[in-house]
Amino acid sequence: MDTQKATFGAGCFWGVEAAFAAMPGVTATAVGYEGGSQENPSYKDVCTQDGQPNRGQPTHVEVVEVDFDPEKIGYGQLLDAFFQLHDPTTMNRQGPDWGTQYRSAVFFHSPEQEAEAKAKIEALNAEGRFEPKKIVTQVVPAETFWRAEDYHQRYLEKRGLASCHI
């Protein structure tokens, strides 16, 4: 089986991971951090800046890394789920969670993923899906995925929960 990776930032990663993990064709998921400059950040590092809640300078994004079998599920289907799982029109906020770690982001792993993500955003904006707002999702190259602490992995599943507040 030849798998591919997709990485998405859609707010708090617990519910997003659970949703992707339940999709047929997804072979593995992991939550972590991407898009910042700090090496091997911790949850505390991502959520705070100078000891204060992170409300300022961009840092890592809480992300879900998805391994998928492209013979069973397409990247476009993952993008569809991503845009249904969160509000891509809010800058640095998802529901009650706010800070730059909650920004909406697609971290692409290939030029094809980049083109497909940008085309999806253009199409959603053109059809007015989120009017009167526009999508603010960043589409940026995947760099280093820093796996979150073990207690964050499959967080909802470990607690017998189906979803969180988002």
Order of alpha helices (4+ residues) and beta strands (2+ residues): beta-alpha-beta-alpha-beta-beta-beta-alpha-beta-beta-beta-alpha-beta-beta-alpha
